[in-house]
Amino acid sequence: MAENVENLMLEQLRLIRADLTELKSDMAAFKSEVHSDSLAHQTMLYGLAGVIGDIRERVEHLERKMGAMP
């Protein structure tokens, strides 16, 4: 009887180990995805900042042409 209990416990421990291994792999993939998304968002923000800067310069140029700015 004790052997059956031990075998059942070992089987459950194997299943838990397999679940933990899968979870660890999933977490690593998730971490990589979040890091990639973060870099993508930073790139988009830098791009948008450049576009906004260009628009600001164009507006200032038009204001100077219209005499609204010195």
C-alpha positions as CSV (number, residue, x, y, z in Angstrom):
1,M,0.0,0.0,0.0
2,A,2.8,2.4,0.9
3,E,4.4,1.7,-2.5
4,N,1.2,2.7,-4.3
5,V,1.0,6.0,-2.3
6,E,4.6,6.7,-3.1
7,N,4.0,6.0,-6.8
8,L,1.0,8.3,-6.8
9,M,2.9,11.1,-5.1
10,L,5.8,10.7,-7.5
11,E,3.4,10.9,-10.4
12,Q,1.9,14.0,-9.0
13,L,5.3,15.6,-8.5
14,R,6.2,14.8,-12.1
15,L,3.0,16.4,-13.3
16,I,3.8,19.5,-11.1
17,R,7.3,19.6,-12.5
18,A,6.0,19.5,-16.0
19,D,3.5,22.3,-15.3
20,L,6.2,24.4,-13.7
21,T,8.5,23.9,-16.7
22,E,5.7,24.9,-19.1
23,L,4.9,27.9,-17.0
24,K,8.5,29.0,-16.9
25,S,8.7,28.7,-20.7
26,D,5.5,30.7,-21.1
27,M,6.7,33.4,-18.7
28,A,10.0,33.7,-20.6
29,A,8.0,34.1,-23.9
30,F,5.7,36.6,-22.3
31,K,8.7,38.6,-20.9
32,S,10.2,38.7,-24.4
33,E,7.0,39.8,-25.9
34,V,6.5,42.6,-23.4
35,H,10.1,43.7,-23.9
36,S,9.5,43.7,-27.7
37,D,6.3,45.6,-27.4
38,S,8.0,48.2,-25.1
39,L,10.7,48.8,-27.7
40,A,8.0,49.1,-30.4
41,H,6.1,51.6,-28.3
42,Q,9.3,53.6,-27.7
43,T,10.1,53.6,-31.4
44,M,6.6,54.8,-32.2
45,L,6.8,57.6,-29.6
46,Y,10.1,58.8,-31.0
47,G,8.6,58.8,-34.5
48,L,5.6,60.7,-33.3
49,A,7.8,63.2,-31.5
50,G,9.7,63.8,-34.8
51,V,6.5,64.3,-36.7
52,I,5.2,66.7,-34.1
53,G,8.5,68.6,-34.2
54,D,8.2,68.9,-38.0
55,I,4.6,70.2,-37.8
56,R,5.7,72.7,-35.1
57,E,8.5,74.0,-37.4
58,R,6.1,74.2,-40.4
59,V,3.6,76.2,-38.3
60,E,6.3,78.5,-37.0
61,H,7.5,79.0,-40.6
62,L,3.9,79.9,-41.8
63,E,3.5,82.3,-38.8
64,R,6.8,84.0,-39.7
65,K,5.7,84.3,-43.3
66,M,2.4,85.8,-42.2
67,G,4.2,88.2,-39.9
68,A,2.7,86.8,-36.7
69,M,6.2,85.9,-35.4
70,P,9.4,87.9,-35.3
